[in-house]
Amino acid sequence: MSKLKKLVTQVMANYYLHQLRRDQWRHPQQLKEIQFKKLKAVIKYAYDYVPHYHRSFKSVNIKPDDIRNFEDVRKIPPLSKEDVQQNFTDMVARGVDISRLPVGATSGSTGIPLKVLHDPSFTLMGYQGAVNSYVLFERGVKPSDNFVTVWGRASESIRWGKKYVKLWNGISETVVPLFPPAKLVKILRLVKPSVLNTFPSVLITLADYDISGINPRIIFTGGEVVTEHCREVCRKAFGLEPFEGYGCVEFGNLAFDCEEHCGLHMITNIAFVEFVDEAGQWVSAGEQGEIVVTGFLNYVMPFIRYKIGDLGIPTDEKCACGRSWPLIKNIQGRIDDFLVLPSGKKISHFYVLRAIFHRVLREKIFAISQYQIIQDRKDRIILKIVKGREFSPEILNMVRKSLESEFSKLGGHLEINIEVVDEIPMERTGKRRILISKVY
């Protein structure tokens, strides 16, 4: 990118950043009007220029003019990852040169990675950068901060931040690969992050080591579900309440929690987020639903009513911070993050985490540094754990009894095998899956 383009991009990003900061205090009805206008625009464009959507709309006999309110959006057939993979060429707007587009890819944690083409008009004009900066600046990040992200593969090299970015009040990010924990601790001591951004599982692992000399003033988490166990570890190890973010490759940042930590603010200027039940109907506030997203920042490859594969709980509560963005109470994890009891009843893996951490390990929170639940049969789970610095042999028996009691209350008996291992393997992107189900 030329220096002139960089300058224009940064100027526009600053303008959009100002716009987001202004809009967050608007009346909720004003935000809905802005959101619906953007929603209608991307729907009409997709119908006119994207072959897949033109066919999809015709299959249910609707046109963009039939979408007169948010409720009408449910007339549009939802989009799955398999739909995108099977109709990839037809998902791209006509006349677009694919070879010139920025490309991203999902982690592939649920199967084959999904290739995503991004709209360069939003990238080059700074809107996506403005959103990224907004969710950080609103939570206290300053351009002068030493912002360090721990992400990626251990085989990669450290990517140092670019100092010139700070000249335009941007954030200079240094990316440190996921080296083995002991090495990672040494590097973080040398780098001295004032802001640390990483997976929740990495924070839990780091806390099992001597982290003296690592004193971030802000911690961000993403990529995995932020459990109460992770929050408590951060409080005790770092003296900080971690900030949670929610987003993905397909849409970028979608929601963030603020200093009140009472939910995740959905940025309605960039997407329309639905929470639906198994019948495709919207759930009520406080109920769990599958997250379905329509993005506003990608016209070359629009994602309309895209089933992102996650579960969340919307809420109509208002945040004490005063921002008008609507709230997600919490993210519950992947849609397949369920255990199946012998009776066929499905239960969230949060029941298992509650039995382990809320009952057994409240006083010894550092007894387990990594964990993973594997259900290989309807009548059995395998719990893999890595010893923490407060581990003692009796912990295993306590965990087993607590799990047996939990499953008994839920009306099922499962054989529980506990395996003590040296490490829980990471996925390609560095994530660690809490639950692997071979029966759901």
Secondary structure, DSSP 8 states (H G I E B T S, - for coil): --HHHHHHHHHHHHHHHHHHHHHTTS-HHHHHHHHHHHHHHHHHHHHHH-HHHHHHHHHTT--GGG--SGGGGGGS--B-HHHHHHTTGGGS-TT--GGGS-EEE---TTSS--EEE--HHHHHTTHHHHHHHHHHHTTT--TTS-EEEE-S-TTS--B---THHHHTT---EEEE----HHHHHHHHHHH--SEEEE-HHHHHHHTTS--TT---SEEEE-SS---HHHHHHHHHHHS---EEEEEETTTEEEEE--TT-SSEEE-TTTEEEEEE-TTS-B--TTS-EEEEEEESS-SSS---SEEEEEEEEEE----TT---S-EEEEEEEETT-EEE-TTS-EEETHHHHIIIIIIISSS-TTSEEEEEEEEEETTEEEEEEEE-TT--THHHHHHHHHHHHHHHHTT---EEEEEE-S-----TTS---SEEES--
